């Protein structure tokens, strides 16, 4: 079986007529890129900036039991809305939808900053997430519109660096703002960044859009939103709270499966589905969609639990723990930009996702050896390896997927890739949290001499708060920290089977030469390559 496929009518599909690609010059691309990167930075930053402010938010609203929903509400709406943004942008154009996404996100930010109770904050975070779903997917789809696939790697590497920067800058900026003017400023800070993005996009992103008849798949949108909602409710609320064998948890999981199957049937029957099932007939698109899910699953575990290790075990402040994560961003930069340049130079990309899975897996093995006495220089090396692995594949897989689908499905394909990665992150976060909670109690039972359930429960509850951990007296503090570190080691090991599957997917997924500007002059190639892709 060949591991290479001919170029399809992907992002640089050779098209004729008014719907032909309208690629921009390098100078124009740099201007547009600024607005798109600012928009994506907004969405990615809010996935991580809230974490360091949560203790203060919970203290002010006295709502520890609803803490997780401040994060889950954002992930829920951003993940569920991602395919819808992509589909609507295919129908109405990127520019108006990207502007709408920025406005929605900024409105949610202002409302969140003004929230007077935890219920209001959760609701307004959901509004933020709704806008974020559009910012992430539409930024990549727009890049697909204005840059040929062969040249896209040069620019997608910067997007990977922005995503890494936001992931690391989030805890640092959140700590600085929380320690300074207060937690509400983690939302106010979005306004200047968002207004800059809005101004650039409104002024320079003027792409021609062909008007055509359309029918939005509202039923599909409702069904997939229900599937995502019930799944996240099961893994982030009912499972940890009520138990995985509880009737409510089982019912939610069953509902998620039924709704997911129903969504496939709906998409097969409607004339203009949100996620065309035909996309998955191509081995490249389906392969990298699965890869994006698995890498997202593994990635968020490290990004969430490393700050916890630094603050709880190493006793660093939120600001200092954010600075301590810098080796990861150095790794992302050192890998994403050169790999993008190399991909643009030779049009090949298959090796990068393979190496990425190996590096991320190796980093997880190294992180699983963390202890109370691990020196920082060792942790810095582990984080650099993790960053390099993530940088090698973050946006290259999106480019490969874009290049494998017809141009009219560009927005849908891009948003679907983002959807799978976000789903992987949301599910991974919930799974890792459940593993940490379960294994923490097991390790505490082994560590505490003649442990009674009350002692174990008390120490496990203290582990939910850095301040509570540090307030414990010895030897209980030592037991709690040791149990926490051992539980985190288990969390990192849980990711290995998923990364092994990602590696296998990367190896068996075919490669397809990335199209360049000159390919647009050969419309006959589009027909032949589309037929070839459909056969795989």
MIGUTI-88263 format. One record per residue (C-alpha): residue in three letters; x, z, y. Coordinates in pm, whole numbers, plus 50000, padded with zeros to 5 digits. Layout:
# residues N
alaXZY
...
# end
This chain:
# residues 536
unk500005000050000
unk501384990550340
unk502075017950590
unk501784994550887
unk498674978251029
unk498504949651278
unk497484956951635
unk493774960951682
unk491584957551981
unk492604992152090
unk493365005252432
unk494924972252532
unk492334951052360
unk492694914752453
unk489374908352614
unk488054881052832
unk485564880453113
unk484564908953337
unk485194935353069
unk488884926353033
unk491464954153073
unk492304962553434
unk495744978053392
unk497374992553703
unk500894988753836
unk503425016653789
unk502995027954151
unk499205028754117
unk499445047353787
unk501565075053941
unk498935081254210
unk496065082153960
unk498115103353723
unk498335131153982
unk494565135053997
unk494085132553621
unk496845157753549
unk495415182053805
unk492005179453639
unk493415184553290
unk495555213553413
unk492385230953537
unk490695228753199
unk493755237852993
unk494735266653223
unk491395283953181
unk491845285252805
unk494695310152851
unk494565325653198
unk491605348453125
unk493305367152839
unk495525389253052
unk492625398153283
unk490165407953009
unk491105445252997
unk490425448953369
unk487195428653350
unk485915449753062
unk486825481953242
unk484955471253555
unk481815460553368
unk482075487153092
unk481265461252825
unk483905462252554
unk481425449952293
unk480965416852479
unk484635410452551
unk485085381352306
unk482175362152453
unk483995357452783
unk486355334752587
unk483895321552328
unk481325309552585
unk483975287352745
unk485185273352412
unk481635267852292
unk480405246052578
unk483695227552628
unk483895218352259
unk480225209152216
unk480065187952533
unk483255168052475
unk481695139252275
unk478815136552522
unk481125132152821
unk482995104652642
unk479885085752544
unk478255087652886
unk481505076253050
unk481505045652824
unk478045037652958
unk478395046253327
unk482145044953393
unk484985070553407
unk485175077453781
unk481675091553847
unk481785112253529
unk485245126353605
unk484065136053953
unk480965152353800
unk483155171553555
unk485395184953834
unk482385195554042
unk480775212853741
unk484015231153662
unk484525242554022
unk480905254354044
unk481415275153730
unk484655289153874
unk483005300354199
unk480075316054014
unk482435333853771
unk484435348154061
unk481205362154208
unk479765375953880
unk478255410753912
unk477965419453542
unk479315408153205
unk476195387753120
unk476525367553441
unk480225361853375
unk479545349253021
unk476905325053149
unk479095311953430
unk482045307853192
unk479765285452986
unk479235263853299
unk483015262253343
unk483415251352983
unk480845223853030
unk482985208753305
unk486205214553110
unk484915193852819
unk484715164153055
unk488045170253227
unk490035170252903
unk488445140052737
unk487945118053044
unk491535122353163
unk492845107052841
unk490145080352832
unk491015069653188
unk494685066753093
unk493535043852813
unk491745022353070
unk494615017553316
unk497765017353096
unk498554994352799
unk499155013552473
unk502805002352457
unk503475018252799
unk501165047952749
unk503765069552579
unk505825071552900
unk502915088353073
unk501255107152786
unk504405127852745
unk503765142453089
unk500235151452984
unk501655169952687
unk503995188452920
unk501075197553149
unk499115211052854
unk502115231752746
unk502735243653102
unk499135255153138
unk499265273252803
unk502335292952906
unk501555296053278
unk498105310053200
unk499245344453083
unk501885345953359
unk499535335853640
unk496745357353499
unk499055387353495
unk500285381353850
unk496785377253990
unk495355406553795
unk498195429453901
unk497865416554259
unk494635406654436
unk492455412754129
unk490955394553831
unk488425374554034
unk491325354154173
unk491925338253831
unk488765318453914
unk489305313854289
unk492705297954218
unk490885268254063
unk489435257254398
unk492555242954569
unk493745225954248
unk490285211654181
unk489795199054535
unk493135180654520
unk492125164454191
unk488705155754331
unk490195139654642
unk492695118354449
unk490175106754189
unk487485098854448
unk489945079554665
unk492045059254421
unk490335057854080
unk488195027054137
unk487835009353805
unk485434980253754
unk482644988853514
unk480394963853343
unk476724973453363
unk475034970353026
unk471884982852860
unk472245017552716
unk470445045352536
unk471925080152538
unk471765098152206
unk470115130552320
unk469105140051965
unk472695136651844
unk473915157452139
unk471415185052060
unk472225185451688
unk476005186551729
unk475685213551996
unk473575233851752
unk476125228551473
unk479055240051689
unk477085269351830
unk476005283151493
unk479485278851347
unk481175297451634
unk478505324551627
unk479245329851258
unk483035331551286
unk483395348851623
unk480465372951616
unk478495378551297
unk481375376351048
unk483685401551219
unk480785424251326
unk478415423351029
unk480675412050745
unk481165377850586
unk478705385250308
unk475995396150551
unk472745376450546
unk473015367150914
unk476545353650870
unk475585333350562
unk472495319750739
unk474555308951041
unk477185292050824
unk474475274450621
unk472765263050941
unk476065249151070
unk476545228650751
unk472955215750754
unk473165206151121
unk476545188951069
unk475085167950786
unk472015160750997
unk474275149151280
unk475925123451055
unk472525109750951
unk471385108351315
unk474535089951422
unk474105064451144
unk470575055951263
unk470695055451644
unk471675023951832
unk474305040452056
unk475625071851884
unk477715098152062
unk480325095651786
unk480035061951609
unk480625067451241
unk482305033151229
unk485285048951405
unk486075068051086
unk486285036250879
unk489725030451028
unk492385050850849
unk494395055851168
unk491565070951369
unk490185092751088
unk493675103950988
unk494705115251334
unk491325131451400
unk491965153851099
unk495555159251213
unk494395169651563
unk491975195051412
unk494665210851192
unk497305212051465
unk494805227451706
unk493965253251440
unk497635263051404
unk498605260651770
unk496105284651920
unk497145312251683
unk500645312751827
unk499485309252186
unk497095338652157
unk499085363551949
unk502545359452100
unk501475375252433
unk499915403652233
unk503195409452050
unk505175409252375
unk502825433152556
unk501955456952273
unk505185458152071
unk507835449652331
unk505995468952604
unk506195440752860
unk503825438153155
unk501425408253165
unk503675391453422
unk506885396953224
unk505245385952898
unk504275353253067
unk507895347753171
unk509035356052819
unk507045326052688
unk509145301052887
unk511215289852583
unk508035274652440
unk507425253352747
unk511075242752748
unk510585231152391
unk507425211952481
unk509125194352774
unk512245186352574
unk510205169052304
unk507085154152468
unk508735133652744
unk511585118152537
unk509255110652245
unk506815093452481
unk509625072652630
unk510895063052285
unk507405053552169
unk506995031052473
unk510385014852411
unk509855004452050
unk506085007152001
unk506515030151700
unk505205065651663
unk504655074451297
unk507695097151265
unk506695120351550
unk503565136551396
unk505475141051068
unk508385158851235
unk505895178551447
unk504135193051143
unk507495202850992
unk508715219951310
unk505465238551376
unk505355249751012
unk508965261351031
unk508205280451353
unk505265297751183
unk507515308650896
unk510035322451146
unk507315340151346
unk506025356451027
unk509315375751012
unk508745393851344
unk509225431551334
unk509335460651576
unk513065455151628
unk513305417151646
unk515595408951941
unk514175386652211
unk516815359552166
unk515535353451812
unk511945351651931
unk513035327352203
unk514485303851939
unk511285306051734
unk509175297852042
unk511415268552134
unk510995253551785
unk507235258351815
unk507165241352155
unk509255212052036
unk506915206751743
unk503845207051963
unk505445184152220
unk506175157451960
unk502535151351874
unk500215165452141
unk499375132352310
unk501035106952079
unk498225111051827
unk495685104152102
unk497515072152198
unk497635060951835
unk493905067151793
unk493055049052118
unk495115019352009
unk493145016451683
unk489605012651822
unk487744985752020
unk488024989852395
unk484294996752442
unk484755028252233
unk487785040852430
unk486035070352596
unk484165079652280
unk487315078052067
unk489325098752313
unk486665125352352
unk486235126751975
unk489965133651931
unk489745160852197
unk486645174552024
unk488465177851691
unk491455195151849
unk489195218952044
unk487185226351732
unk490395233851545
unk491455257551822
unk488085275151840
unk487835279551463
unk491515288951433
unk491155315551702
unk488185331051525
unk489815329251180
unk493065344551304
unk491145372351476
unk489285380051154
unk492545379950954
unk494235402851206
unk491375427951198
unk491155428250820
unk494875429950748
unk495475456051018
unk493275481150837
unk494925472850505
unk498425478250644
unk497415510350824
unk495985524150501
unk499375517850335
unk501395531750626
unk499545563950707
unk500405591850458
unk497285605250287
unk495225583050517
unk491615591350575
unk489195564650688
unk488745581751024
unk492475580051100
unk492705543251000
unk489605534051203
unk490935552851505
unk494295535451495
unk492675501451435
unk490435506951738
unk493465516851948
unk495155484251849
unk492445465252039
unk493905477852367
unk497535476952477
unk496995507352701
unk495375527052417
unk498285518452187
unk500875530152435
unk498925562452499
unk499185572952132
unk501555600752034
unk504185597051764
unk504025592351471
unk500595576051514
unk501935551551773
unk504625539951531
unk502105535251251
unk499745515551475
unk502465492451608
unk503945486751262
unk500515478451122
unk499845454651412
unk503125435951363
unk502575432450988
unk499045419651047
unk500385393951297
unk502945382651039
unk500055375950801
unk498245356051072
unk501185332351115
unk501415327050739
unk497715317850721
unk498455286450924
unk500925272250669
unk498425256250425
unk496715238750716
unk500035225850848
unk500945213650499
unk497745193050493
unk498545180050844
unk501975168950718
unk500425150150427
unk497925133250661
unk500735122650896
unk502705107550606
unk499835087350457
unk498225075650783
unk499245039350854
unk501115029751169
unk500035002251403
unk502174985451664
unk501214995852016
unk499914967352227
unk501544958352558
unk500474938952864
unk501454905652710
unk499054911652422
unk496094908052658
unk496764870752675
unk496024865252306
unk492284870152253
unk492504854751907
unk494594884651794
unk491724907851878
unk489344892151629
unk491874891151347
unk493154926251405
unk489664941251437
unk488764926351104
unk491964939550953
unk491304974551083
unk487764974550950
unk489054967150599
unk491174998850586
# end
